[in-house]
Amino acid sequence: MTVLNFAHSGNMGDVLFSLHFMKDMLSISGAEKARLVLVTDVPAQYVNPHPEGKVQMTKATARFMIDLLKTIPWLEEVASFPLSDWEGGLKDCDKFKDKVIYLPAYRGLGLAVRSGDIRDFYYAMLPVHVQKDFSENLFAHIEEKDALKEKIVIAVNSRFKPLQLNLKEGLQLAKDKLVFMGLPEEYKEFALSTGFTNVPYQKINTLLEAAELMKGAQGFIGTQGGLYSLAEMLKVPRLLLSPEVILENGNKVNGPVNNHPMGGAFCDSVKTQLQFSPMVLELASFEPLKQQIPEEPSAAPTEPPAEKKPKAARKPRAKKAESEAKPEAEEAKKPRRTRKAKAADKE
């Protein structure tokens, strides 16, 4: 049996968005299975403070992801090694190193990696064009949990804070349905900035647990990050809160960046405040909450038109007596006299 070896050292979202590429590589090569190794502690430099600190992936993040990745049927094995073991010749790494495909290698191709679809970048490593289809749900086999049924998961991180969007105003009608998922410090910042201190915090121990809960929820709202990437992979109804993005040249633009509106019952990007509340309401189909939205004043009611009385049936005309009818008929037969003839009679 042919097995392909893959290695990834990137952030959680990057790893999730490489899965379609890995599966396509199996089809291209004719391989039946794949192995994936998560290489931790690879140094990284971030523009803004990042949960991973100064590395691309911590050991804790690898442990957090690994249970979910192991559920994928075509992944024969998923393992994690620190960079020191990977480069140091640890014997356990040997089988993963045989003709290994290092997935973050696309970053050396000179691509504009701060915009566009991350999933496309992996295919740039191939010498031939491959027809891509990102609409497939690679986690369709995950069983949903109903603990967050009729709830909306929200995950907002400070790295892609939606500076152009007022969260409190946009989420006001939905606040009773929200459940926050993410890091404790992100939850505190969200509660402080919105005043939504009654929004519960959902603790998650593994990415598999997050997937089960998110799949059973009514929808997802969040900024770009690992949990939005999971929502995209699960194809749950979702909204991406577009951030203010700093480009390589220093210019600022209003997002989205690395947006992935593919598949799912509902997916869109909130780019302006005017779109915010209506899109949140559409996402959740808030029948009870729609009653709280002020409706436009309707025109003054008018009285219904009075019912028309049915017309009385016409009485049939009485036939004229035969003696009266005859003279009229004879008169009608006579030719009409011209004006000249009438004038001659008067003379």
C-alpha positions in Angstrom: 0.0 0.0 0.0 1.4 3.4 -1.0 1.5 6.0 1.7 2.3 9.7 1.4 4.1 11.6 4.1 3.2 15.2 5.0 4.7 17.6 7.5 3.1 20.8 8.8 4.5 23.4 11.2 1.9 26.2 10.8 -0.9 27.6 12.8 -4.1 25.7 13.4 -6.0 27.3 10.6 -3.2 26.6 8.1 -3.2 22.9 9.1 -6.9 22.6 8.6 -6.8 24.4 5.2 -4.1 22.0 3.9 -6.4 19.0 4.2 -8.1 19.4 0.8 -4.6 19.6 -0.8 -3.5 16.4 1.0 -6.5 14.5 -0.2 -6.1 15.7 -3.8 -2.4 14.6 -3.6 -3.6 11.1 -2.8 -5.7 11.1 -5.9 -2.9 12.4 -8.1 -0.3 10.0 -6.8 -2.6 6.9 -6.5 -1.7 6.6 -2.9 -4.3 5.1 -0.6 -3.3 6.6 2.8 -1.3 9.5 4.2 0.7 10.2 7.4 0.8 13.7 8.9 3.4 14.9 11.4 2.9 18.2 13.2 6.3 19.8 13.8 6.2 22.1 16.8 8.4 25.0 18.0 9.4 26.3 14.6 10.4 30.0 15.1 8.0 32.6 13.8 7.7 36.4 13.7 4.3 38.0 14.0 3.2 41.6 13.4 0.7 41.5 16.3 0.9 39.4 19.6 -0.1 35.8 18.8 -1.3 33.0 21.0 1.5 30.8 19.7 4.1 33.2 21.1 7.3 33.2 19.1 6.7 29.8 17.3 4.3 28.7 14.5 2.8 25.9 16.5 3.3 25.0 20.2 3.2 21.5 21.6 -0.1 22.4 23.3 -1.7 23.4 20.0 -0.6 20.1 18.4 -2.1 18.1 21.3 -5.3 20.2 20.9 -5.7 19.4 17.2 -4.5 15.8 17.0 -7.7 14.0 18.2 -9.8 15.7 15.4 -7.2 14.9 12.7 -7.1 11.3 13.7 -10.8 10.9 12.8 -10.0 11.5 9.1 -10.3 8.1 7.4 -7.5 8.5 4.9 -5.0 9.6 7.5 -3.3 6.4 8.6 -1.3 8.1 11.3 -1.0 11.6 12.9 1.9 12.4 15.2 3.7 15.4 16.7 7.4 16.1 17.2 9.3 19.2 18.3 11.7 20.7 15.7 14.7 19.5 17.8 13.6 15.8 17.4 12.6 16.3 13.7 16.0 17.7 12.8 18.0 15.7 15.4 17.4 12.3 13.7 15.0 10.9 16.3 14.3 7.3 15.1 10.5 7.7 15.6 10.5 10.4 12.9 12.1 8.2 10.2 9.0 6.8 8.6 7.5 10.3 8.3 10.6 11.6 6.6 10.5 9.3 3.6 9.8 11.6 0.6 8.0 14.0 3.0 6.0 16.9 1.5 6.6 19.9 3.7 3.3 21.8 3.4 4.4 25.3 4.5 6.9 25.3 1.6 4.5 27.5 -0.4 5.8 30.5 1.8 9.0 30.4 -0.2 7.3 30.9 -3.5 6.9 34.7 -3.2 3.1 34.5 -2.9 1.1 37.4 -1.4 0.3 35.3 1.7 -1.4 38.1 3.6 -4.4 38.1 1.2 -6.3 35.5 -0.8 -7.4 32.0 0.0 -4.8 30.0 2.1 -6.0 26.8 0.5 -5.0 27.9 -2.9 -1.4 28.5 -1.8 -0.7 24.8 -1.4 -1.6 24.1 -5.0 0.9 26.7 -6.1 3.6 24.1 -5.3 2.4 21.8 -8.1 3.8 22.1 -11.6 0.4 21.3 -13.1 -3.1 22.8 -12.7 -5.4 20.8 -10.5 -9.2 21.4 -10.4 -9.9 22.3 -6.8 -13.2 21.8 -4.9 -13.3 23.2 -1.4 -17.0 22.7 -1.0 -16.5 19.1 0.3 -17.0 18.7 4.1 -14.0 16.6 5.2 -15.5 16.4 8.7 -19.0 15.2 7.7 -18.4 12.1 9.8 -18.1 14.1 13.1 -21.1 13.5 15.3 -22.7 16.7 16.6 -23.5 17.5 20.2 -26.7 19.4 21.0 -25.3 21.2 24.1 -25.3 24.4 22.1 -28.5 23.8 20.1 -30.2 27.0 19.1 -27.1 28.9 20.2 -24.6 30.9 18.1 -20.9 30.3 18.7 -18.9 33.6 18.6 -15.1 33.7 18.6 -13.4 37.1 18.3 -9.6 37.4 18.6 -7.6 40.7 19.0 -5.2 39.8 16.1 -8.0 40.4 13.5 -10.1 42.7 15.6 -12.9 44.1 13.4 -12.0 47.8 13.9 -14.6 49.1 11.5 -17.5 47.1 13.2 -19.3 48.0 16.4 -19.8 44.5 18.0 -22.2 45.7 20.6 -24.5 47.4 18.1 -24.3 44.6 15.6 -24.9 41.7 18.0 -27.5 43.4 20.3 -30.5 41.4 19.1 -28.5 38.2 19.3 -26.8 38.6 22.6 -29.1 36.1 24.4 -28.2 33.4 21.9 -24.4 33.9 21.9 -21.9 31.5 23.5 -18.2 32.5 23.4 -15.6 30.0 22.4 -11.8 30.8 22.4 -9.1 31.8 24.8 -10.1 33.1 28.3 -8.3 36.4 27.6 -10.2 36.8 24.3 -13.5 36.2 26.2 -12.6 38.9 28.8 -11.8 41.4 26.1 -15.1 40.6 24.3 -17.2 41.0 27.4 -15.4 44.3 28.3 -15.7 45.9 24.9 -19.4 44.9 24.4 -20.7 44.9 27.9 -22.2 41.4 27.2 -21.1 40.0 30.5 -24.0 37.5 30.5 -22.7 35.7 27.4 -21.5 32.3 28.7 -18.0 31.1 28.1 -17.7 27.6 26.5 -14.5 25.9 27.6 -13.1 23.4 25.1 -10.3 20.9 25.8 -9.7 19.6 22.2 -10.5 20.7 18.7 -12.6 17.6 18.3 -14.8 18.7 21.2 -15.1 22.2 19.5 -16.1 20.6 16.2 -18.9 18.5 17.9 -20.3 21.5 19.7 -20.0 23.8 16.7 -21.7 21.3 14.4 -24.7 21.1 16.8 -25.0 24.9 17.1 -27.2 27.2 15.1 -24.3 29.1 13.5 -20.9 30.7 14.0 -19.8 34.4 14.0 -16.1 35.3 14.3 -12.9 36.8 13.2 -10.3 35.1 11.1 -8.5 32.4 13.2 -8.4 28.7 14.0 -12.1 28.5 15.1 -13.3 30.3 12.0 -11.2 27.9 9.9 -12.9 25.0 11.7 -16.4 26.5 11.0 -15.5 26.7 7.3 -14.3 23.1 7.2 -17.5 21.9 8.9 -19.6 24.0 6.5 -21.8 25.3 9.3 -23.7 28.6 8.8 -21.1 31.3 9.5 -20.3 35.0 9.3 -16.7 36.3 9.1 -16.2 39.7 10.7 -13.9 41.5 8.3 -10.9 43.1 9.9 -8.9 46.1 9.1 -5.9 44.6 7.3 -2.4 46.1 7.2 -0.9 45.3 3.8 2.8 44.7 3.2 3.2 48.3 2.0 1.8 49.7 5.2 -1.6 50.7 3.7 -4.7 49.8 5.6 -7.8 48.3 3.9 -11.1 47.0 5.3 -11.0 43.2 5.0 -11.8 40.4 4.4 -8.4 38.7 4.2 -8.1 35.0 3.7 -11.9 34.7 3.4 -13.4 31.4 2.4 -17.1 31.7 1.5 -17.6 28.2 0.2 -20.4 25.8 0.9 -22.6 25.7 3.9 -26.1 26.8 4.4 -25.1 30.4 4.9 -21.8 32.1 4.6 -20.8 35.7 4.1 -18.5 38.4 5.2 -19.7 41.4 7.3 -17.8 44.4 5.8 -19.9 47.3 7.0 -21.9 48.3 10.0 -25.0 48.6 7.9 -24.9 44.9 7.0 -24.1 43.7 10.5 -27.4 43.3 12.3 -29.5 42.2 9.3 -26.9 39.5 8.5 -26.8 38.3 12.1 -30.5 38.0 12.1 -30.5 36.2 8.7 -27.9 33.8 10.0 -29.9 32.7 13.0 -33.4 33.0 11.5 -34.6 34.8 14.7 -38.3 34.4 14.6 -38.8 35.6 18.3 -36.2 38.3 17.9 -37.7 39.7 14.7 -40.6 41.0 16.8 -38.1 43.4 18.5 -37.1 45.1 15.3 -39.0 48.4 14.8 -41.2 48.1 11.7 -41.8 50.9 9.3 -45.1 52.8 10.1 -47.8 51.6 7.8 -50.3 53.8 6.1 -53.5 54.7 7.9 -56.1 52.0 7.5 -58.9 52.8 5.1 -62.5 51.7 5.4 -63.3 48.8 3.2 -65.4 49.8 0.2 -69.2 49.4 0.7 -70.6 46.3 -0.8 -72.4 47.0 -4.1 -76.0 46.1 -4.1 -76.9 43.7 -6.9 -78.7 45.3 -9.7 -82.4 44.4 -10.0 -83.2 42.2 -12.9 -84.5 44.1 -15.9 -88.2 43.6 -16.6 -88.8 42.3 -20.2 -90.3 44.9 -22.4 -93.8 44.4 -23.3 -94.4 43.6 -27.0 -96.2 46.3 -28.8 -99.5 45.5 -30.2 -99.4 44.2 -33.8 -101.6 47.1 -34.9 -99.2 49.6 -33.6 -96.2 47.9 -34.9 -97.4 47.7 -38.5 -97.7 51.5 -39.2 -94.2 52.0 -37.7 -92.8 49.3 -40.0 -94.5 50.8 -43.0 -93.1 54.3 -42.1 -89.6 52.8 -41.8 -89.9 51.3 -45.3 -90.6 54.8 -46.9 -87.5 56.4 -48.4 -86.2 59.4 -46.5 -86.8 62.8 -48.1 -83.8 65.0 -48.9 -83.4 68.6 -47.7 -84.0 69.9 -51.3 -87.2 68.0 -51.5 -88.5 69.4 -48.2 -87.6 72.9 -49.3 -89.5 72.5 -52.6 -92.6 71.4 -50.7 -92.5 74.6 -48.7 -92.4 76.7 -51.8 
